[in-house]
């Protein structure tokens, strides 16, 4: 069951070279409205002659027997092709006017996928002559060069300003995470760059306000423990915020029992926002989290304070990207780690009682 601890990557500019799994970003088939972002004439739609590696659509499928282990089939195949990735990357760096992207595609078989904007037949022949495994890469046509994507990313970072939470370059697209109050900025970015950008505002995709498949706001993390001497009590630094704003607080964990308790957790925790008087989560925090471990031996009556990060990003598309003005309750699920010898760490959760928060216009 997904946890309600939403996190964000730091703001970086990266070109995806490896590690894309099934369902990773496929090449964009169209650029933004107006002239191509690469600044080049539109490439011909005719498939390149004499290039057995060219594909119109990158096939995806189940991983080849991989269970996620570091020494599994996918990892072994990627290691085998690593020198070809380095050689192809160096080739791309020497052809920045046409090179678009490079990545692994892992399913249904591991291979390298390389994108160019034009002259695909020439690049295909050159790569086949220098790679150790010339039949284990695919070449695709993409509308925008990697160099131009980096330029666009810098432009977007300036445009977004403090509404930007994270950004990264994928396989032919720029992925952007904006604050929940960044819808107006998202409108401007989309108008300027079109399909070359994928935008998330708060927790929801832009512009359709859909919740990503890997995010959940319908359920609290599991298991919430109730038969415990530990009690969590939250306090917020503010009583009211505006839509899209973040807030901070503290959750205090107290041992109310007669015995010593060994408690291990993390700091900070992230708050969950509910409609006032409701048990249904409607929002939370989407910013970056730099967490550390915390805990200790709690004698009867002892307490431990843990920092809290909270936000007003909506996870209910009907409410918009940011929670609207109104009265809400805030509760904090507190991680409790149980370490056992030669066994995975178990995580359970303490849930604080609700504290009020008002969102004002």
C-alpha positions as CSV (number, residue, x, y, z in Angstrom):
1,X,0.0,0.0,0.0
2,X,1.5,3.3,-1.0
3,X,2.6,5.6,1.8
4,X,1.4,9.1,2.1
5,X,5.0,10.4,2.4
6,X,5.4,12.3,-0.8
7,X,8.9,13.3,-1.8
8,X,10.5,15.2,-4.6
9,X,13.9,15.0,-6.4
10,X,16.2,17.9,-6.0
11,X,16.1,20.3,-8.9
12,X,18.6,18.9,-11.4
13,X,19.3,18.9,-15.1
14,X,20.0,15.3,-16.1
15,X,20.0,13.4,-19.3
16,X,18.6,9.9,-18.9
17,X,21.4,7.5,-19.9
18,X,20.3,4.3,-18.1
19,X,17.9,2.6,-15.8
20,X,14.6,3.2,-17.6
21,X,12.3,0.4,-16.7
22,X,9.1,-0.8,-18.4
23,X,6.8,2.1,-18.8
24,X,9.6,4.6,-18.8
25,X,9.2,7.8,-20.9
26,X,8.8,7.0,-24.6
27,X,10.1,9.4,-27.2
28,X,7.8,12.3,-28.0
29,X,6.2,12.2,-31.4
30,X,5.6,15.9,-31.6
31,X,7.3,19.1,-30.4
32,X,5.7,22.3,-29.1
33,X,3.5,24.3,-31.3
34,X,5.3,26.4,-33.8
35,X,8.9,25.7,-35.0
36,X,10.6,22.6,-33.7
37,X,12.4,23.2,-30.4
38,X,15.6,21.9,-31.9
39,X,15.8,24.9,-34.3
40,X,16.2,22.4,-37.2
41,X,13.9,21.9,-40.2
42,X,11.2,19.3,-39.5
43,X,12.8,15.8,-40.2
44,X,11.4,13.7,-42.9
45,X,8.8,11.1,-41.8
46,X,10.3,8.6,-44.2
47,X,12.1,5.7,-42.4
48,X,15.8,5.8,-43.0
49,X,17.0,3.3,-45.7
50,X,19.5,0.6,-44.8
51,X,19.2,1.0,-41.0
52,X,18.1,-2.3,-39.5
53,X,18.1,-0.7,-36.0
54,X,15.4,1.9,-36.8
55,X,12.0,1.6,-35.0
56,X,9.0,3.8,-35.2
57,X,7.7,2.8,-31.8
58,X,9.9,1.5,-28.9
59,X,8.5,-1.8,-27.7
60,X,7.9,-2.3,-24.0
61,X,7.0,-5.5,-22.1
62,X,7.7,-7.6,-19.1
63,X,11.2,-7.6,-17.7
64,X,13.3,-10.6,-18.7
65,X,12.9,-12.6,-15.5
66,X,14.3,-9.8,-13.3
67,X,13.2,-9.6,-9.7
68,X,14.9,-6.3,-9.1
69,X,18.1,-7.9,-7.7
70,X,21.3,-6.1,-8.3
71,X,22.7,-9.2,-9.9
72,X,19.6,-10.1,-11.8
73,X,19.2,-10.6,-15.6
74,X,18.5,-6.9,-16.3
75,X,21.5,-5.7,-14.3
76,X,23.8,-8.3,-16.0
77,X,22.6,-7.3,-19.5
78,X,23.0,-3.6,-18.8
79,X,26.6,-4.3,-17.5
80,X,27.3,-6.2,-20.7
81,X,26.2,-3.2,-22.8
82,X,27.8,-0.5,-20.7
83,X,30.8,0.0,-22.9
84,X,28.4,0.5,-25.9
85,X,26.4,3.1,-23.9
86,X,29.6,5.0,-23.2
87,X,30.7,4.8,-26.9
88,X,27.3,5.9,-28.1
89,X,27.2,8.7,-25.6
90,X,30.6,9.9,-26.8
91,X,29.3,9.8,-30.4
92,X,26.3,11.8,-29.4
93,X,28.5,14.4,-27.7
94,X,30.3,14.8,-31.0
95,X,27.0,15.4,-32.8
96,X,25.2,17.7,-30.5
97,X,23.3,19.4,-33.4
98,X,21.4,16.2,-34.0
99,X,21.8,13.9,-30.9
100,X,18.6,13.7,-28.8
101,X,18.8,11.0,-26.1
102,X,20.1,7.7,-25.0
103,X,18.7,5.2,-22.5
104,X,18.2,1.6,-21.7
105,X,14.9,-0.1,-22.4
106,X,14.6,-3.2,-20.3
107,X,11.6,-5.0,-21.5
108,X,10.9,-7.4,-23.1
109,X,14.7,-7.5,-23.6
110,X,17.5,-5.2,-22.6
111,X,18.8,-2.9,-25.3
112,X,20.0,0.6,-25.9
113,X,17.6,3.2,-27.4
114,X,19.3,6.2,-29.1
115,X,17.5,9.2,-30.5
116,X,18.5,11.7,-33.2
117,X,16.6,14.5,-34.9
118,X,17.8,13.9,-38.5
119,X,20.2,11.9,-40.7
120,X,19.3,8.7,-38.9
121,X,20.7,6.5,-41.6
122,X,24.2,8.0,-41.3
123,X,24.2,7.9,-37.5
124,X,22.9,4.3,-37.6
125,X,25.7,3.2,-39.9
126,X,28.3,5.0,-37.8
127,X,27.1,3.5,-34.6
128,X,27.0,0.0,-36.1
129,X,30.6,0.4,-37.0
130,X,31.8,1.4,-33.5
131,X,29.6,-0.6,-31.1
132,X,30.6,-4.0,-29.9
133,X,26.9,-5.2,-30.1
134,X,25.6,-3.5,-33.3
135,X,22.3,-5.5,-33.2
136,X,21.4,-4.6,-29.6
137,X,20.5,-0.9,-30.0
138,X,17.5,0.8,-31.5
139,X,17.5,4.2,-33.2
140,X,14.5,6.5,-33.1
141,X,13.6,9.9,-34.5
142,X,13.0,12.6,-31.9
143,X,12.0,16.3,-32.5
144,X,14.5,18.0,-30.2
145,X,18.2,17.7,-29.5
146,X,19.5,17.1,-26.0
147,X,21.3,20.4,-26.2
148,X,18.1,22.3,-27.0
149,X,16.3,20.4,-24.2
150,X,18.9,21.7,-21.7
151,X,18.4,25.2,-23.0
152,X,14.6,24.9,-22.6
153,X,15.0,23.5,-19.2
154,X,17.0,26.5,-18.1
155,X,14.4,28.8,-19.6
156,X,11.6,27.0,-17.7
157,X,13.5,27.2,-14.4
158,X,13.7,31.0,-14.8
159,X,10.1,31.2,-15.8
160,X,8.9,29.1,-12.9
161,X,11.0,30.7,-10.2
162,X,10.0,29.7,-6.7
163,X,7.0,27.7,-8.0
164,X,9.5,25.0,-9.3
165,X,10.0,22.0,-7.1
166,X,12.0,19.7,-9.4
167,X,12.9,19.2,-13.0
168,X,14.6,16.6,-15.1
169,X,15.3,15.7,-18.7
170,X,13.9,12.3,-19.8
171,X,14.0,10.6,-23.2
172,X,13.0,13.5,-25.4
173,X,10.9,15.4,-22.8
174,X,11.4,17.7,-19.8
175,X,9.6,16.6,-16.6
176,X,8.5,19.4,-14.4
177,X,7.2,19.4,-10.8
178,X,5.5,22.6,-9.7
179,X,4.1,23.7,-6.4
180,X,0.4,23.2,-5.9
181,X,-0.1,27.0,-6.5
182,X,1.7,26.8,-9.8
183,X,-1.2,26.3,-12.2
184,X,-0.8,29.8,-13.9
185,X,2.9,29.0,-14.4
186,X,2.0,25.6,-15.9
187,X,-0.3,27.4,-18.4
188,X,2.5,29.6,-19.5
189,X,5.0,26.7,-19.8
190,X,2.6,24.5,-21.7
191,X,1.7,27.4,-24.1
192,X,5.4,28.0,-24.8
193,X,6.7,24.5,-25.1
194,X,3.8,22.2,-25.8
195,X,4.2,18.4,-25.8
196,X,7.9,18.6,-25.1
197,X,7.1,19.1,-21.4
198,X,5.2,16.9,-18.9
199,X,4.0,18.8,-15.9
200,X,2.8,17.9,-12.5
201,X,1.2,20.6,-10.3
202,X,1.3,19.5,-6.7
203,X,0.2,15.9,-6.8
204,X,-1.8,16.0,-10.0
205,X,-0.8,15.8,-13.6
206,X,-1.3,18.9,-15.7
207,X,-3.6,19.7,-17.5
208,X,-6.1,16.9,-16.8
209,X,-5.7,16.9,-13.0
210,X,-5.3,13.1,-12.9
211,X,-3.5,11.4,-10.0
212,X,-0.4,9.4,-11.0
213,X,-0.7,5.7,-10.7
214,X,2.1,5.5,-8.1
215,X,0.5,8.1,-5.8
216,X,-2.4,7.5,-3.4
217,X,-4.4,9.7,-1.2
218,X,-7.3,7.4,-0.5
219,X,-5.7,5.4,2.3
220,X,-3.4,6.0,5.2
221,X,-0.2,4.0,5.4
222,X,-0.6,0.5,6.8
223,X,-0.4,-0.8,9.5
224,X,-1.5,2.0,11.9
225,X,-0.9,0.6,15.4
226,X,-3.3,1.3,18.2
227,X,-2.2,-1.3,20.8
228,X,0.9,0.6,21.9
229,X,2.0,2.7,24.9
230,X,3.4,5.3,22.4
231,X,1.2,8.3,21.7
232,X,1.8,10.9,19.0
233,X,0.6,14.5,19.4
234,X,1.0,17.1,16.6
235,X,1.4,20.9,16.9
236,X,1.5,23.2,13.9
237,X,3.6,26.4,13.7
238,X,0.7,28.2,12.0
239,X,-3.1,28.1,12.3
240,X,-3.9,29.3,8.8
241,X,-2.2,29.2,5.3
242,X,-3.1,30.1,1.8
243,X,-4.0,27.5,-0.9
244,X,-0.8,25.8,-2.2
245,X,1.3,26.9,0.8
246,X,3.4,24.6,3.0
247,X,3.6,24.6,6.7
248,X,5.7,23.1,9.5
249,X,5.1,21.7,12.9
250,X,6.2,19.2,15.5
251,X,5.0,15.7,16.5
252,X,5.8,14.6,20.0
253,X,6.0,10.9,20.7
254,X,5.4,10.0,24.4
255,X,5.8,6.7,26.2
256,X,2.6,6.5,28.3
257,X,3.3,2.9,29.5
258,X,5.0,1.5,32.5
259,X,7.9,-0.1,30.6
260,X,10.9,1.2,28.7
261,X,10.4,1.4,24.9
262,X,13.1,1.4,22.2
263,X,11.8,3.8,19.6
264,X,13.3,4.3,16.1
265,X,12.0,6.6,13.4
266,X,12.9,9.3,11.0
267,X,12.9,13.1,11.0
268,X,11.0,14.9,9.5
269,X,7.6,13.3,9.2
270,X,5.0,14.5,6.6
271,X,1.5,15.5,7.5
272,X,-1.7,14.4,5.9
273,X,-4.6,16.9,5.5
274,X,-8.3,15.8,5.9
275,X,-11.5,17.6,5.5
276,X,-12.6,18.8,9.0
277,X,-14.3,16.0,10.8
278,X,-13.6,13.5,8.0
279,X,-11.4,10.4,7.9
280,X,-10.7,10.8,4.1
281,X,-7.3,12.4,3.2
282,X,-7.5,15.1,0.7
283,X,-4.0,16.6,0.5
284,X,-0.4,16.7,1.7
285,X,3.2,17.8,1.1
286,X,5.0,17.5,-2.2
287,X,8.3,19.3,-1.6
288,X,11.8,17.9,-1.1
289,X,12.6,16.0,2.1
290,X,16.1,15.7,3.6
291,X,15.5,13.1,6.2
292,X,17.6,11.7,9.0
293,X,17.2,8.9,11.5
294,X,16.0,9.6,15.0
295,X,14.9,7.7,18.1
296,X,16.1,6.6,21.4
297,X,15.2,4.7,24.6
298,X,12.0,6.1,26.1
299,X,11.5,5.5,29.7
300,X,7.9,5.8,31.1
301,X,6.8,9.4,30.6
302,X,9.7,10.3,28.2
303,X,9.0,12.1,25.0
304,X,10.7,12.7,21.7
305,X,10.0,15.6,19.3
306,X,10.1,15.1,15.5
307,X,9.8,17.8,12.9
308,X,6.8,17.9,10.6
309,X,6.5,19.1,7.0
310,X,3.0,19.7,5.7
311,X,1.5,21.0,2.5
312,X,-1.8,21.9,0.9
313,X,-1.4,20.1,-2.4
314,X,-4.7,18.4,-3.3
315,X,-4.9,14.7,-4.1
316,X,-8.6,15.0,-5.1
317,X,-8.9,16.2,-8.7
318,X,-12.4,17.6,-7.9
319,X,-10.8,20.1,-5.5
320,X,-8.2,21.4,-7.9
321,X,-4.4,21.4,-7.7
322,X,-4.4,23.2,-4.3
323,X,-6.9,22.6,-1.5
324,X,-9.5,25.4,-1.5
325,X,-10.2,27.7,1.4
326,X,-12.0,26.0,4.3
327,X,-11.4,24.2,7.6
328,X,-9.3,21.1,7.6
329,X,-7.7,18.6,10.1
330,X,-4.1,17.7,10.0
331,X,-2.8,14.3,11.2
332,X,0.8,12.9,11.2
333,X,1.6,9.3,10.5
334,X,4.8,8.6,12.4
335,X,7.1,5.9,11.2
336,X,8.1,3.3,13.8
337,X,11.0,1.0,12.7
338,X,11.5,-2.4,14.2
339,X,14.9,-3.9,13.4
340,X,15.5,-7.6,13.6
341,X,18.7,-9.6,13.1
342,X,19.0,-11.1,9.6
343,X,15.5,-9.8,8.6
344,X,14.2,-6.7,6.9
345,X,13.2,-3.7,8.9
346,X,9.5,-3.6,9.7
347,X,7.7,-0.3,9.5
348,X,4.5,0.5,11.4
349,X,2.8,3.8,12.0
350,X,1.6,5.9,14.9
351,X,-1.2,8.3,14.0
352,X,-1.5,11.6,15.8
353,X,-4.9,13.0,16.7
354,X,-6.2,15.7,14.4
355,X,-5.2,19.4,14.8
356,X,-7.1,22.2,13.0
357,X,-5.8,24.1,10.0
358,X,-7.6,26.8,8.1
359,X,-6.9,27.6,4.5
360,X,-7.7,31.2,3.7
361,X,-8.3,32.9,0.4
